[in-house]
Amino acid sequence: MVKRISAPGPYDPPETGQPHHPAYWRRAADVAASGVVDTTPGLRSVPALRIDEDEAGITLLHPWVEPEEHNGLFLARSLGRFAATPLVEAPWTARDQLATRLGHVARRGGWTTLARTPVADVADLLWRRREVHLGRLSDHRHVMQHGDPVPANLRGRDGDDVVAIDWSGLGTAPAGADLGYLTLSVREEFDPLLVAYLGGLGTDVDRDEVRYAAQVTAVYTVLTRTDWALARVAGGEGALAGKFRHPSVAPYIRAMQRQFPQIEALTART
């Protein structure tokens, strides 16, 4: 498995050169070179065979990871076990992933397309309260985070461990953040996934804090994705409501609908 990472050019965003920024360009190579996740329980990588660097970028060569069919509960428990490992102290670990992404949305004006939909009032309330939620999460216990725990990246299996790929988002986040991302891409419902994650994380945790972090991550991520999907088709002919079933929009709408219980829970906390 070969991965080529291009070095940023003069016109690329400056954050690609900031080691703690989620978009840091060479994190995957630094993770591979360090070996910090080669043997971690629950979730781990496979040691790189070669790391070749040149002026234009970096080429990573990893052993091929045979894909396995995982159910969401197994993945959630594996993420919990990974979160229970000691924090990696490295200058290139990502931080503030959710806050950074919402910062980008804020510079574009917020969820402007959701403001034209039936969820406008709820979206407006949550958007105005985003800093409150992010502030609360900053005081929570932080753990190791894969950063992009979708089934395509949680690819293989070795015994009780998931063999994961694409570690370019490795960093720290509140316990439960990785779970929040996972809930958006697996078929199982939120509460069973939470139970499985907590089972992997262990007993020395604040369960309410983990639930809250997962809810905040899931809700703000799914609303951001839905707004983005709607914005792509909003400029065409016809009313926006008539485009909710568009093939490039409908999956995001359904994902948002699945999170209505978590959206309701967050609005009740505001």
Secondary structure, DSSP 8 states (H G I E B T S, - for coil): -EEEEE---TTS-GGGG-TTSTT-TTHHHHHHHHTTTSS-SSEE----SEEEEETTEEEEE----------HHHHHHHHHHHHTS-----TT-B--HHHHHHHHHHHTTSSTTGGGSTTHHHHHHHHHTHHHHHHHHHTS-EEEE-S---TTTS-EEETTEEE----TT-EEEETTHHHHHHTTSSSS-HHHHHHHHHHHH-SSS-HHHHHHHHHHHHHHHHHHHHHHHHHHHTTSSS-GGGGTTSTTTHHHHHHHHHTHHHHHHHHHH-
